[in-house]
C-alpha cells in the first residue's frame, strides 16, 4: 500500500508541477525503494514537532544520520514550545483527537522520559456550548477509562478550597473537571527529550538560521541553505518550522506557487503573562489545576503552579501580524521579523486583557496576585484554519515533509507526534491521519471548538 501511494503521489505531483522543471526519474519501485534506516535526515526546527521527530527517528532507525537545525543553541526562544507550562489533556469533543491525545497522556503518565515532567493537577473547563457533555460522551464511546465529570459550582469550590469561590461564572452552563489531566514544565520536558536525542549516535545539532530550502534540477528537495551560506544536505528534509513555515517556503521558491501553503497556514499570537506568588500563596495554589474560562468574548487560561513559583495566565484572543515576501502577491501571516519575533513587545491593551483574564479565573483573589512586568509575551504558533495539523509529504517536491500547524494545541503530543511525522516520510502513515493532515484535505476541522477572529498587531498598538 505504501508503494502504491508513493507512486500515485509522484504522478499527481508531476502532472500539477512546474512545467519548467526537468522530468524526474521514474518513481520508486520495489527494487529501488530507499533504505530509510540508513538515510540522512535534516530537521529544521527544534520545537515539539522537530524534537519529537528526531526522537522517533533514533528509536526506529538507530543507524540513521540526523541533523537538527534551529536559530540558537537549544532551546530557541522564538518557539512556542519555549514556555513555562503547557496543558496535557485528552478532553476533546471529537473521537479522533480524544483517542490520539489519550495515547499521549498515557505516555506522559508512564514513560520514564516524560513522566517526571507531568504534574497531574487536573483541569477545569467552564463552558457554555455543551463541550463538557460532548467530551464525556466521547470518552464513553471510545471506552477510555477516565475521571472526566461535570460538577456544580459548589462541588468545584469544594474541590479547590479558596481558589475559585469568586470566579466569574456568568453564562456558564457546564463545568467539566478531569483530575487525570494536568500540565508540564515545557522547557524542562523539551530539554529532557533533546538530551536523549543528542546523546544518540549519528545525531547533530546545528545552531543556524535557515535561509531557504534547496532543490535539485527536478524541483525535489535536497536540503537547506543557512544565512551564512552553509549547505546542509539530506535524503529527507523535515520542515518543523511552525510560524516561520510560510515565509521560509516563500523565500525558497517564490516562483513556484504550488510550493506555497497560501491560506492553508497562518501564524497567530496569543498573549501570556506570569503571576509571581509569595511563599504563602505558593502553598495555597500548589494544587491549582489547569483552568479554562471558556465563556464570553475574552476566554482565559491558567496553568498549574510552576516550580519557580509562577503561574501562567493566557488569553485566547488571537493576534496576527503581516509580512511581505518577494514574489508573493499577498502578505503572509507571520510573526514580526525582529529578533525572536519581538515577543516581549506587547500592546498595553493586551496587558490589560491578561489582568482581566486573571480576574475572570480567580475573582477577588486576583487582586492579591502580582504579574511579573517582564513576563508579558506574545506566543506565536502556526494555525491551520480547520484546527488540524499539517503533516504531509509536500505534493510539489519529493523528499520534503512539512510538519507544522500545531494550532495552539500541539505541545501535549510531544511523546508521540514524531512517530507519525516519520511514518509520513516513509509512507507508512495510516490513511486516516494521512487524509486528515494532508496538504489538501476535506475531512478535518474538528480539533477544537474554533477561535474568535484575530486582531492585527499593529492596530492593537493604536488602542489607548
Phi, psi and omega per residue, in radians:
X1 nan -0.738 -3.138
X2 -1.066 -0.699 -3.141
X3 -1.140 -0.756 3.137
X4 -1.057 -0.790 3.137
X5 -1.106 -0.665 3.131
X6 -1.086 -0.784 -3.122
X7 -1.168 -0.745 3.119
X8 -1.078 -0.813 3.113
X9 -1.013 -0.734 -3.128
X10 -1.072 -0.851 -3.092
X11 -1.105 -0.746 3.130
X12 -1.117 -0.743 -3.124
X13 -1.135 -0.628 -3.137
X14 -1.271 -0.618 3.121
X15 -1.138 -0.579 -3.083
X16 -1.807 0.110 -3.003
X17 -1.405 -3.006 -3.137
X18 -1.244 2.084 -3.075
X19 -1.167 -0.312 -3.131
X20 -1.471 -0.147 3.136
X21 -1.361 2.676 3.036
X22 -1.203 2.795 3.113
X23 -1.405 2.186 -3.095
X24 -1.296 2.828 3.054
X25 -1.029 2.898 -3.137
X26 -0.961 2.621 3.110
X27 -1.115 2.925 -3.052
X28 -1.107 2.475 3.006
X29 -2.111 3.006 -3.093
X30 -1.082 -0.393 -3.108
X31 -1.439 -0.323 3.136
X32 -2.250 0.471 3.038
X33 -1.074 2.376 -3.104
X34 -1.172 2.627 3.023
X35 -1.554 1.633 -3.055
X36 -1.075 -0.400 -3.095
X37 -1.215 -0.325 -3.101
X38 -2.100 0.276 3.140
X39 -1.356 2.940 2.980
X40 -1.841 2.333 -3.064
X41 -2.106 2.339 3.053
X42 -1.937 2.140 -3.140
X43 -2.009 1.997 3.119
X44 -1.683 1.994 -3.106
X45 1.895 2.120 -3.098
X46 -1.953 0.662 3.012
X47 -1.535 -2.724 -3.076
X48 -1.013 -0.904 -3.083
X49 -1.144 -0.731 -3.087
X50 -1.194 -0.840 -3.119
X51 -1.180 -0.657 3.100
X52 -1.156 -0.646 3.077
X53 -1.084 -0.826 3.120
X54 -1.048 -0.732 3.136
X55 -1.025 -0.802 -3.080
X56 -1.357 -0.452 3.008
X57 -1.129 -0.783 -3.121
X58 -1.128 -0.529 3.126
X59 -1.367 -0.650 -3.085
X60 -1.518 -0.649 -3.075
X61 -2.266 1.280 -3.054
X62 -1.091 -0.282 3.124
X63 -1.598 -0.064 -3.089
X64 -1.275 2.748 3.014
X65 -1.730 2.261 -3.088
X66 -2.215 2.174 3.039
X67 -2.022 2.079 3.111
X68 -1.791 2.322 -3.100
X69 -2.192 2.280 2.965
X70 -2.582 2.959 -2.912
X71 -1.173 -0.532 -3.068
X72 -2.329 2.944 2.926
X73 -0.936 2.573 -3.043
X74 -1.108 2.400 -0.054
X75 -1.596 2.667 3.098
X76 -1.457 2.160 -3.056
X77 -1.181 -0.278 -3.135
X78 -1.261 -0.367 -3.039
X79 -1.310 2.559 3.081
X80 -1.122 -0.418 -3.123
X81 -1.340 -0.235 3.088
X82 -1.479 1.455 -2.998
X83 -2.540 2.965 -3.103
X84 -1.327 -0.997 -3.084
X85 -2.439 2.551 3.123
X86 -2.324 2.584 -3.126
X87 -1.361 2.518 3.014
X88 -2.208 2.018 -3.095
X89 -2.790 2.777 3.048
X90 -2.024 0.323 -3.035
X91 -1.388 1.163 3.050
X92 -1.799 2.572 -3.125
X93 -1.603 0.338 -3.099
X94 -2.382 2.460 -2.977
X95 -1.025 -0.839 -3.071
X96 -1.022 -0.874 -3.029
X97 -1.289 -0.621 3.099
X98 -1.097 -0.796 -3.135
X99 -1.105 -0.782 -3.136
X100 -1.137 -0.799 -3.114
X101 -1.155 -0.596 3.118
X102 -1.116 -0.636 3.091
X103 -1.138 -0.571 3.067
X104 -1.239 -0.758 3.114
X105 -1.030 -0.732 3.120
X106 -1.050 -0.654 3.094
X107 -1.176 -0.741 3.089
X108 -1.066 -0.577 -3.071
X109 -1.460 -0.349 -2.978
X110 -2.283 -0.517 -3.073
X111 -1.232 2.242 -3.084
X112 -1.021 -0.465 3.137
X113 -1.320 -0.539 -3.030
X114 -1.838 -0.541 -3.041
X115 -0.962 -0.715 -3.106
X116 -1.057 -0.299 -3.059
X117 -1.742 -0.126 -3.067
X118 -1.586 2.149 3.113
X119 -1.883 1.764 -3.011
X120 -1.424 1.200 -3.098
X121 -1.575 -0.084 -3.133
X122 1.541 3.006 3.110
X123 -2.474 2.454 3.096
X124 -2.039 2.377 -3.124
X125 -2.292 1.969 3.049
X126 -1.530 2.275 -2.928
X127 -2.424 2.604 3.030
X128 -2.319 0.365 -3.077
X129 -2.118 -0.056 -3.052
X130 1.549 0.114 -3.129
X131 -1.012 -0.732 -3.069
X132 -1.023 -0.834 -3.132
X133 -1.146 -0.648 3.134
X134 -1.120 -0.660 3.100
X135 -1.079 -0.840 -3.133
X136 -1.078 -0.716 3.131
X137 -1.105 -0.672 -3.129
X138 -1.189 -0.753 3.078
X139 -0.983 -0.781 -3.126
X140 -1.137 -0.746 -3.109
X141 -1.116 -0.640 -3.136
X142 -1.445 -0.202 -3.114
X143 1.220 0.528 -3.132
X144 -1.507 2.140 3.100
X145 -1.175 2.014 -3.001
X146 -2.586 2.785 -3.121
X147 -1.900 0.304 3.107
X148 -1.158 2.327 3.130
X149 -2.704 2.794 3.037
X150 -1.648 2.469 -3.121
X151 -2.326 2.868 3.038
X152 -1.522 2.955 3.072
X153 -1.038 -0.731 3.141
X154 -1.075 -0.751 3.127
X155 -1.137 -0.700 -3.136
X156 -1.099 -0.847 -3.117
X157 -1.142 -0.500 3.074
X158 -1.245 -0.530 3.125
X159 -1.267 -0.568 -3.090
X160 -2.243 1.314 -3.025
X161 -0.971 2.246 3.024
X162 1.432 -0.097 -3.070
X163 -1.628 -0.739 -2.977
X164 -2.140 0.430 -3.123
X165 -1.097 -0.628 -3.085
X166 -2.014 0.427 3.057
X167 -1.068 2.677 3.125
X168 -1.392 1.850 -3.137
X169 -1.795 0.300 -3.137
X170 -1.038 2.195 3.080
X171 1.370 -0.032 -3.109
X172 -1.276 2.234 3.117
X173 -1.938 -0.410 3.119
X174 -2.498 2.530 3.057
X175 -2.181 2.073 3.118
X176 -1.771 2.282 3.046
X177 -2.176 2.274 3.060
X178 -2.296 1.866 -3.088
X179 -1.331 -0.081 3.102
X180 -1.632 -0.053 3.043
X181 -1.557 -3.129 3.134
X182 2.991 -2.591 -3.113
X183 -2.627 2.901 3.087
X184 -2.261 2.686 2.985
X185 -1.408 1.836 -2.855
X186 -1.053 -0.872 -3.046
X187 -1.122 -0.658 3.117
X188 -1.147 -0.726 3.126
X189 -1.120 -0.779 3.120
X190 -1.072 -0.730 -3.115
X191 -1.133 -0.621 3.121
X192 -1.097 -0.783 3.125
X193 -1.202 -0.716 3.110
X194 -1.034 -0.797 -3.137
X195 -1.053 -0.698 3.100
X196 -1.112 -0.852 -3.060
X197 -1.083 -0.819 -3.031
X198 -1.228 -0.280 3.100
X199 -1.439 -0.153 -3.090
X200 -1.455 2.523 3.128
X201 -1.097 2.461 3.091
X202 1.518 0.008 -3.121
X203 -1.834 2.318 -3.134
X204 -2.341 2.453 3.073
X205 -1.949 2.276 3.137
X206 -2.117 2.179 3.066
X207 -1.552 1.842 -3.104
X208 -2.851 2.684 3.052
X209 -1.653 2.205 3.130
X210 -1.433 2.199 -3.122
X211 -1.536 -0.660 -3.114
X212 -2.853 2.792 2.995
X213 -1.452 2.479 3.138
X214 -1.761 2.482 -3.123
X215 -2.209 2.680 3.042
X216 -1.528 -3.020 -3.088
X217 -1.145 -0.294 -3.141
X218 -1.677 0.002 -3.125
X219 1.525 0.114 -3.134
X220 -1.599 2.662 -2.998
X221 -1.382 2.361 3.111
X222 -2.108 -0.074 -3.125
X223 2.594 -2.645 -3.096
X224 -2.432 2.831 3.064
X225 -2.060 2.267 3.119
X226 -1.528 2.901 -3.100
X227 -1.133 -0.399 3.097
X228 -1.601 0.221 3.003
X229 1.554 0.140 -3.136
X230 -1.480 2.298 3.059
X231 -1.646 2.173 3.089
X232 -2.031 1.930 -2.979
X233 -1.852 2.680 3.109
X234 -2.843 2.852 3.105
X235 -1.228 -0.625 3.106
X236 -2.333 2.340 3.102
X237 -2.000 2.264 3.088
X238 -1.852 2.192 2.994
X239 -1.693 1.671 3.072
X240 -1.842 0.965 -2.868
X241 -1.835 0.177 3.009
X242 0.769 -2.215 -2.999
X243 -1.221 -0.087 3.119
X244 -1.623 -0.116 -2.956
X245 -1.075 -0.858 -3.079
X246 -1.066 -0.760 -3.126
X247 -1.166 -0.707 -3.128
X248 -1.117 -0.764 3.121
X249 -1.173 -0.635 3.094
X250 -1.135 -0.758 3.124
X251 -1.191 -0.434 -3.089
X252 -1.358 -0.676 -3.059
X253 -2.850 1.288 -3.128
X254 -1.166 -0.292 3.133
X255 -1.481 0.045 3.121
X256 -2.048 1.483 -3.067
X257 -1.043 -0.517 3.141
X258 -1.245 -0.258 3.101
X259 -1.392 -0.390 -3.023
X260 -1.422 2.492 -3.134
X261 -1.308 -0.381 -3.133
X262 0.989 -2.272 -3.083
X263 -1.392 0.006 3.128
X264 -1.181 -0.461 -3.042
X265 -2.374 2.561 3.015
X266 -2.832 2.282 -3.110
X267 -1.346 2.438 3.015
X268 -2.231 2.608 3.083
X269 -1.950 2.533 3.105
X270 -2.254 2.343 -3.042
X271 -1.447 2.457 3.042
X272 -2.386 2.784 3.049
X273 -2.684 2.823 -3.052
X274 -2.003 2.161 2.960
X275 -1.411 2.349 3.124
X276 -1.819 2.055 -3.038
X277 -1.720 2.510 3.044
X278 -1.275 2.995 3.125
X279 -1.023 -0.735 3.139
X280 -1.160 -0.736 3.133
X281 -1.143 -0.619 3.108
X282 -1.065 -0.689 3.112
X283 -1.152 -0.700 -3.116
X284 -1.241 -0.536 -3.066
X285 -1.803 0.175 -3.035
X286 -1.106 -0.434 3.121
X287 -1.872 0.298 -3.137
X288 -1.126 2.259 -3.095
X289 -1.452 2.992 2.834
X290 -1.115 2.362 -3.013
X291 -2.345 2.092 3.112
X292 -1.914 1.945 3.035
X293 -1.538 1.545 -2.937
X294 -1.642 0.508 3.141
X295 -2.132 2.752 3.070
X296 1.354 3.123 -3.094
X297 -1.240 -0.673 -3.139
X298 -1.751 1.716 3.127
X299 -1.637 2.446 -2.953
X300 -2.222 2.726 -3.123
X301 -2.431 2.406 2.963
X302 -2.227 2.622 -3.140
X303 -1.823 3.044 3.034
X304 -1.237 2.927 -3.088
X305 -1.169 2.260 3.066
X306 -1.378 2.680 -3.124
X307 -1.123 -0.313 3.103
X308 -1.539 0.089 3.067
X309 1.536 0.256 3.097
X310 -1.874 2.797 -3.128
X311 -2.342 2.049 -3.059
X312 -1.398 2.361 3.026
X313 -2.020 2.359 3.126
X314 -2.281 2.655 3.055
X315 -1.901 2.417 3.128
X316 -1.658 0.310 3.049
X317 -1.566 1.928 -3.008
X318 -1.342 2.744 -3.111
X319 -2.277 2.487 3.051
X320 -2.198 2.762 3.103
X321 -2.381 2.538 -3.111
X322 -1.982 2.427 3.020
X323 -2.292 2.766 -3.127
X324 -1.925 2.460 3.108
X325 -2.079 2.434 -3.133
X326 -1.023 2.237 3.089
X327 1.494 -0.111 3.134
X328 -1.856 2.160 -2.984
X329 -1.137 -0.887 -3.053
X330 -1.625 2.557 3.096
X331 -1.102 2.637 3.136
X332 -1.710 2.499 3.034
X333 -1.492 1.734 -3.094
X334 -2.402 2.828 3.067
X335 -1.157 2.900 3.027
X336 -0.966 2.606 -3.057
X337 -1.531 0.036 3.071
X338 -1.213 2.933 -3.094
X339 -0.888 2.265 3.089
X340 0.914 0.609 3.038
X341 1.160 0.219 3.107
X342 0.909 0.733 -2.977
X343 -1.097 -0.553 -3.053
X344 -1.480 -0.015 3.090
X345 -1.549 1.556 -2.994
X346 -1.904 2.245 3.131
X347 -1.018 2.476 3.131
X348 -0.956 -0.636 -3.135
X349 -1.116 -0.565 3.128
X350 -1.289 -0.632 3.048
X351 -1.053 -0.743 3.123
X352 -1.110 -0.643 3.103
X353 -1.095 -0.678 3.111
X354 -1.105 -0.689 3.085
X355 -1.123 -0.679 3.099
X356 -1.160 -0.624 3.097
X357 -1.069 -0.741 3.122
X358 -1.058 -0.689 3.124
X359 -1.195 -0.695 -3.135
X360 -1.068 -0.562 -3.109
X361 -1.520 -0.876 -2.999
X362 -1.810 -0.015 3.084
X363 1.027 -2.339 -3.108
X364 -1.072 -0.465 -3.134
X365 -1.114 -0.440 -3.138
X366 -1.126 -0.400 -3.120
X367 -1.146 -0.422 -3.129
X368 -1.721 0.023 -3.124
X369 -1.777 2.409 -3.005
X370 -2.042 2.294 3.042
X371 -1.388 2.474 2.934
X372 -1.259 2.037 -3.055
X373 -1.122 -0.283 3.137
X374 -1.676 0.087 -3.030
X375 -1.728 -0.142 -3.101
X376 -1.135 2.360 -3.031
X377 -2.600 2.540 2.914
X378 -1.788 1.987 -3.082
X379 -1.652 2.007 -3.053
X380 -1.649 2.393 3.062
X381 -2.443 2.740 3.095
X382 -1.539 2.255 -3.047
X383 -1.988 2.330 2.911
X384 -1.632 2.403 -3.087
X385 -0.963 -0.534 -3.115
X386 -1.597 0.019 3.093
X387 1.450 -0.169 3.096
X388 -1.468 2.904 3.081
X389 -1.362 2.907 2.958
X390 -2.065 1.750 -3.131
X391 -2.282 1.830 -2.944
X392 -2.792 2.621 2.880
X393 -1.227 2.262 -3.087
X394 -1.156 2.215 -3.080
X395 -1.211 -0.229 -3.100
X396 -1.877 0.054 3.136
X397 -2.747 1.994 3.096
X398 -1.163 2.716 3.098
X399 1.243 0.213 3.102
X400 -2.066 2.053 3.093
X401 -1.920 2.146 3.084
X402 -1.709 2.137 -3.115
X403 -2.312 1.692 -3.039
X404 -2.717 -2.864 3.115
X405 1.323 0.698 3.106
X406 -0.994 -0.420 2.978
X407 0.936 0.574 3.018
X408 1.172 0.310 3.022
X409 -2.446 0.348 -3.020
X410 -1.516 -0.390 -2.983
X411 -1.038 -0.700 -3.069
X412 -1.006 -0.343 -3.089
X413 -1.558 0.150 -3.134
X414 -0.820 -0.784 -3.093
X415 -1.158 -0.407 -2.947
X416 -2.164 -0.398 -2.929
X417 -1.125 -0.552 -3.141
X418 -1.082 -0.512 3.104
X419 -1.035 -0.759 -3.078
X420 -1.333 -0.485 3.060
X421 -1.201 -0.742 3.086
X422 -1.144 -0.744 3.107
X423 -1.064 -0.585 3.075
X424 -1.120 -0.713 -3.135
X425 -1.152 -0.631 -3.073
X426 -1.600 -0.106 -3.125
X427 1.486 0.200 -3.082
X428 -1.676 0.035 -3.095
X429 -1.152 2.424 -3.141
X430 -1.238 2.737 -2.985
X431 -1.064 -0.659 -3.106
X432 -1.052 -0.844 -3.136
X433 -1.250 -0.669 3.130
X434 -1.022 -0.787 -3.133
X435 -1.246 -0.729 -3.061
X436 -1.182 -0.654 -3.069
X437 -1.785 0.301 -3.038
X438 -1.256 2.849 3.066
X439 -1.008 -0.808 3.026
X440 -2.087 2.125 -3.080
X441 -2.507 2.801 -3.090
X442 -2.134 -0.310 -2.945
X443 -1.947 0.365 3.111
X444 -1.588 -2.819 2.974
X445 1.715 0.249 -3.131
X446 -2.212 0.531 3.135
X447 -1.210 -0.765 -3.140
X448 -2.500 -3.016 -3.044
X449 -1.514 0.096 3.111
X450 1.702 2.886 -3.107
X451 -2.097 2.648 3.023
X452 -1.208 2.872 -3.135
X453 -1.010 2.471 -3.133
X454 -1.377 2.695 3.133
X455 -1.968 2.504 -3.089
X456 -1.320 2.301 -3.060
X457 -1.010 -0.807 -3.090
X458 -1.097 -0.561 3.114
X459 -1.209 -0.568 -3.108
X460 -1.190 -0.510 3.107
X461 -1.244 -0.257 3.132
X462 -1.516 -0.234 -3.097
X463 -1.365 2.248 -3.124
X464 -1.505 nan nan
